[in-house]
């Protein structure tokens, strides 16, 4: 995947995760964006080599919640 394709994919995935954060938290869109972009998960997601972009936005949201609650998250096993 080239860089343009990867960036396009992120522009589809990230807003869905942000939407989940704002739906399930009592924070503004701006705060949700700021918190997500400063998370370890986003740092890894934005690295194409991590392959996190293979996961659904819902699963990535769950991983983000795990990071918030415990400070870490596990990579789900693929079927």
ZALO-79594 format. One record per atom (N, C-alpha, C, O): residue number from 1; y, x, z. Coordinates in Angstrom, 3 decimals. Layout:
BEGIN
> n  north  east  up
> NUM  Y  X  Z
...
# end
This chain:
BEGIN
> n  north  east  up
> 1  -1.170  0.867  0.000
> 1  0.000  0.000  0.000
> 1  1.224  0.907  0.000
> 1  1.318  1.845  0.793
> 2  2.168  0.614  -0.907
> 2  3.375  1.431  -0.917
> 2  4.380  0.923  0.118
> 2  4.195  -0.146  0.700
> 3  5.432  1.687  0.338
> 3  6.397  1.365  1.386
> 3  7.093  0.023  1.162
> 3  7.320  -0.722  2.116
> 4  7.430  -0.288  -0.072
> 4  8.077  -1.580  -0.360
> 4  7.150  -2.752  -0.055
> 4  7.586  -3.766  0.490
> 5  5.896  -2.618  -0.400
> 5  4.925  -3.678  -0.109
> 5  4.764  -3.855  1.401
> 5  4.715  -4.977  1.905
> 6  4.684  -2.739  2.106
> 6  4.527  -2.802  3.549
> 6  5.747  -3.450  4.200
> 6  5.603  -4.314  5.065
> 7  6.931  -3.042  3.795
> 7  8.156  -3.631  4.350
> 7  8.240  -5.122  4.048
> 7  8.701  -5.900  4.883
> 8  7.806  -5.517  2.879
> 8  7.784  -6.946  2.536
> 8  6.825  -7.710  3.432
> 8  7.113  -8.828  3.860
> 9  5.700  -7.103  3.707
> 9  4.718  -7.726  4.590
> 9  5.293  -7.892  5.998
> 9  5.119  -8.940  6.622
> 10  5.972  -6.868  6.494
> 10  6.594  -6.966  7.819
> 10  7.635  -8.080  7.869
> 10  7.766  -8.758  8.888
> 11  8.375  -8.274  6.783
> 11  9.391  -9.334  6.782
> 11  8.762  -10.727  6.808
> 11  9.445  -11.710  7.094
> 12  7.482  -10.814  6.516
> 12  6.765  -12.085  6.630
> 12  6.150  -12.263  8.018
> 12  6.136  -13.369  8.558
> 13  5.649  -11.183  8.584
> 13  4.934  -11.250  9.859
> 13  5.880  -11.350  11.052
> 13  5.708  -12.208  11.918
> 14  6.868  -10.479  11.093
> 14  7.731  -10.365  12.278
> 14  8.446  -11.676  12.623
> 14  8.442  -12.054  13.794
> 15  9.055  -12.385  11.679
> 15  9.720  -13.644  12.059
> 15  8.771  -14.669  12.687
> 15  9.181  -15.446  13.549
> 16  7.521  -14.672  12.262
> 16  6.555  -15.597  12.854
> 16  6.270  -15.232  14.312
> 16  6.097  -16.113  15.155
> 17  6.224  -13.943  14.602
> 17  6.015  -13.498  15.976
> 17  7.245  -13.847  16.819
> 17  7.112  -14.335  17.941
> 18  8.427  -13.601  16.284
> 18  9.678  -13.923  16.988
> 18  9.734  -15.422  17.282
> 18  10.125  -15.825  18.377
> 19  9.350  -16.239  16.317
> 19  9.325  -17.693  16.525
> 19  8.413  -18.068  17.689
> 19  8.768  -18.913  18.511
> 20  7.243  -17.442  17.760
> 20  6.312  -17.718  18.863
> 20  6.924  -17.307  20.199
> 20  6.772  -18.010  21.199
> 21  7.608  -16.180  20.214
> 21  8.234  -15.711  21.452
> 21  9.277  -16.712  21.918
> 21  9.312  -17.063  23.098
> 22  10.131  -17.180  21.006
> 22  11.183  -18.117  21.416
> 22  10.616  -19.485  21.768
> 22  11.154  -20.168  22.641
> 23  9.543  -19.895  21.109
> 23  8.907  -21.175  21.423
> 23  8.316  -21.185  22.825
> 23  8.345  -22.206  23.513
> 24  7.784  -20.051  23.242
> 24  7.034  -19.990  24.491
> 24  7.767  -19.284  25.632
> 24  7.194  -19.077  26.702
> 25  9.010  -18.919  25.412
> 25  9.798  -18.248  26.436
> 25  11.148  -18.936  26.541
> 25  11.582  -19.630  25.622
> 26  11.783  -18.738  27.638
> 26  13.110  -19.322  27.834
> 26  14.173  -18.272  27.517
> 26  15.020  -17.965  28.356
> 27  14.124  -17.722  26.299
> 27  15.103  -16.719  25.880
> 27  15.629  -17.079  24.487
> 27  14.995  -17.821  23.735
> 28  16.783  -16.542  24.175
> 28  17.407  -16.818  22.880
> 28  16.697  -16.045  21.767
> 28  15.911  -15.133  22.022
> 29  16.994  -16.432  20.541
> 29  16.447  -15.713  19.388
> 29  16.850  -14.242  19.429
> 29  16.035  -13.357  19.170
> 30  18.107  -13.996  19.757
> 30  18.619  -12.621  19.794
> 30  17.861  -11.796  20.838
> 30  17.476  -10.657  20.573
> 31  17.649  -12.372  22.023
> 31  16.894  -11.663  23.056
> 31  15.452  -11.431  22.627
> 31  14.891  -10.362  22.869
> 32  14.855  -12.429  21.995
> 32  13.473  -12.282  21.529
> 32  13.368  -11.171  20.494
> 32  12.444  -10.358  20.535
> 33  14.309  -11.140  19.578
> 33  14.321  -10.096  18.547
> 33  14.473  -8.731  19.195
> 33  13.731  -7.801  18.879
> 34  15.432  -8.612  20.100
> 34  15.694  -7.343  20.772
> 34  14.471  -6.868  21.547
> 34  14.085  -5.703  21.449
> 35  13.870  -7.750  22.306
> 35  12.701  -7.377  23.109
> 35  11.518  -6.981  22.238
> 35  10.824  -6.004  22.519
> 36  11.294  -7.757  21.171
> 36  10.157  -7.431  20.312
> 36  10.370  -6.103  19.597
> 36  9.461  -5.275  19.544
> 37  11.559  -5.894  19.050
> 37  11.822  -4.648  18.331
> 37  11.786  -3.427  19.243
> 37  11.625  -2.305  18.763
> 38  11.932  -3.626  20.538
> 38  11.866  -2.519  21.489
> 38  10.496  -2.394  22.153
> 38  10.323  -1.593  23.071
> 39  9.531  -3.174  21.696
> 39  8.194  -3.133  22.287
> 39  7.339  -2.033  21.655
> 39  7.586  -1.586  20.535
> 40  6.349  -1.625  22.398
> 40  5.361  -0.672  21.874
> 40  4.606  -1.287  20.700
> 40  4.291  -0.605  19.725
> 41  4.318  -2.596  20.806
> 41  3.594  -3.267  19.732
> 41  4.358  -3.171  18.417
> 41  3.773  -2.845  17.383
> 42  5.666  -3.453  18.448
> 42  6.437  -3.369  17.205
> 42  6.446  -1.939  16.677
> 42  6.344  -1.714  15.471
> 43  6.566  -0.986  17.574
> 43  6.557  0.413  17.154
> 43  5.278  0.734  16.390
> 43  5.315  1.400  15.355
> 44  4.158  0.262  16.900
> 44  2.884  0.492  16.213
> 44  2.743  -0.366  14.957
> 44  2.229  0.095  13.939
> 45  3.198  -1.604  15.033
> 45  3.122  -2.505  13.881
> 45  3.920  -1.944  12.707
> 45  3.512  -2.083  11.554
> 46  5.045  -1.317  12.995
> 46  5.896  -0.797  11.927
> 46  5.362  0.492  11.312
> 46  5.939  1.020  10.360
> 47  4.258  0.996  11.860
> 47  3.582  2.151  11.283
> 47  2.385  1.643  10.483
> 47  1.403  1.173  11.057
> 48  2.468  1.736  9.193
> 48  1.432  1.189  8.309
> 48  0.047  1.728  8.660
> 48  -0.952  1.028  8.503
> 49  -0.010  2.962  9.132
> 49  -1.292  3.593  9.442
> 49  -2.011  2.925  10.612
> 49  -3.228  3.060  10.743
> 50  -1.281  2.211  11.457
> 50  -1.905  1.549  12.611
> 50  -2.812  0.393  12.185
> 50  -3.736  0.015  12.905
> 51  -2.537  -0.150  11.028
> 51  -3.287  -1.292  10.468
> 51  -3.145  -2.571  11.292
> 51  -3.908  -3.516  11.091
> 52  -2.182  -2.618  12.214
> 52  -1.959  -3.841  12.983
> 52  -1.534  -5.002  12.094
> 52  -1.730  -6.163  12.453
> 53  -0.963  -4.701  10.955
> 53  -0.512  -5.751  10.051
> 53  -1.684  -6.566  9.495
> 53  -1.476  -7.608  8.874
> 54  -2.895  -6.101  9.714
> 54  -4.074  -6.878  9.299
> 54  -4.270  -8.122  10.157
> 54  -4.880  -9.098  9.720
> 55  -3.748  -8.080  11.384
> 55  -3.953  -9.185  12.316
> 55  -2.972  -10.324  12.055
> 55  -1.899  -10.118  11.489
> 56  -3.346  -11.501  12.467
> 56  -2.493  -12.674  12.290
> 56  -1.281  -12.581  13.205
> 56  -1.332  -11.915  14.239
> 57  -0.187  -13.247  12.831
> 57  0.985  -13.279  13.713
> 57  0.657  -13.839  15.101
> 57  1.212  -13.379  16.099
> 58  -0.235  -14.821  15.169
> 58  -0.614  -15.379  16.469
> 58  -1.328  -14.340  17.329
> 58  -1.041  -14.224  18.521
> 59  -2.235  -13.597  16.750
> 59  -2.937  -12.548  17.492
> 59  -1.960  -11.455  17.913
> 59  -2.043  -10.944  19.030
> 60  -1.039  -11.094  17.028
> 60  -0.036  -10.089  17.375
> 60  0.864  -10.585  18.502
> 60  1.253  -9.806  19.372
> 61  1.195  -11.863  18.493
> 61  1.973  -12.444  19.584
> 61  1.204  -12.331  20.901
> 61  1.783  -11.990  21.932
> 62  -0.083  -12.613  20.868
> 62  -0.916  -12.501  22.061
> 62  -0.945  -11.056  22.564
> 62  -0.892  -10.814  23.770
> 63  -1.028  -10.121  21.659
> 63  -0.999  -8.711  22.040
> 63  0.351  -8.358  22.663
> 63  0.408  -7.595  23.628
> 64  1.431  -8.906  22.120
> 64  2.763  -8.685  22.677
> 64  2.841  -9.239  24.100
> 64  3.379  -8.588  24.995
> 65  2.306  -10.434  24.302
> 65  2.292  -11.036  25.641
> 65  1.499  -10.160  26.608
> 65  1.918  -9.968  27.750
> 66  0.366  -9.630  26.167
> 66  -0.420  -8.721  26.999
> 66  0.404  -7.495  27.384
> 66  0.365  -7.044  28.529
> 67  1.145  -6.965  26.426
> 67  1.996  -5.808  26.709
> 67  3.034  -6.157  27.774
> 67  3.283  -5.368  28.686
> 68  3.636  -7.338  27.657
> 68  4.634  -7.745  28.648
> 68  4.026  -7.895  30.037
> 68  4.619  -7.476  31.031
> 69  2.848  -8.491  30.102
> 69  2.225  -8.787  31.395
> 69  1.562  -7.583  32.057
> 69  1.596  -7.442  33.280
> 70  0.964  -6.723  31.252
> 70  0.175  -5.631  31.817
> 70  0.676  -4.244  31.453
> 70  0.240  -3.252  32.036
> 71  1.586  -4.169  30.498
> 71  2.062  -2.870  30.042
> 71  1.217  -2.263  28.944
> 71  1.517  -1.177  28.449
> 72  0.144  -2.971  28.556
> 72  -0.709  -2.472  27.480
> 72  -1.403  -3.642  26.783
> 72  -1.266  -4.796  27.190
> 73  -2.131  -3.328  25.750
> 73  -2.908  -4.334  25.024
> 73  -4.098  -3.644  24.396
> 73  -4.102  -2.430  24.196
> 74  -5.092  -4.427  24.093
> 74  -6.289  -3.913  23.436
> 74  -6.272  -4.320  21.977
> 74  -5.753  -5.374  21.610
> 75  -6.849  -3.466  21.160
> 75  -7.031  -3.825  19.759
> 75  -8.264  -4.728  19.672
> 75  -9.343  -4.338  20.118
> 76  -8.119  -5.906  19.115
> 76  -9.286  -6.796  18.973
> 76  -10.323  -6.178  18.035
> 76  -9.989  -5.474  17.081
> 77  -11.573  -6.460  18.334
> 77  -12.630  -6.015  17.444
> 77  -12.671  -6.947  16.251
> 77  -12.537  -8.164  16.383
> 78  -12.858  -6.358  15.093
> 78  -12.935  -7.180  13.884
> 78  -14.367  -7.634  13.681
> 78  -15.314  -6.900  13.964
> 79  -14.510  -8.845  13.190
> 79  -15.843  -9.411  12.969
> 79  -16.494  -8.838  11.746
> 79  -17.621  -9.208  11.416
# end
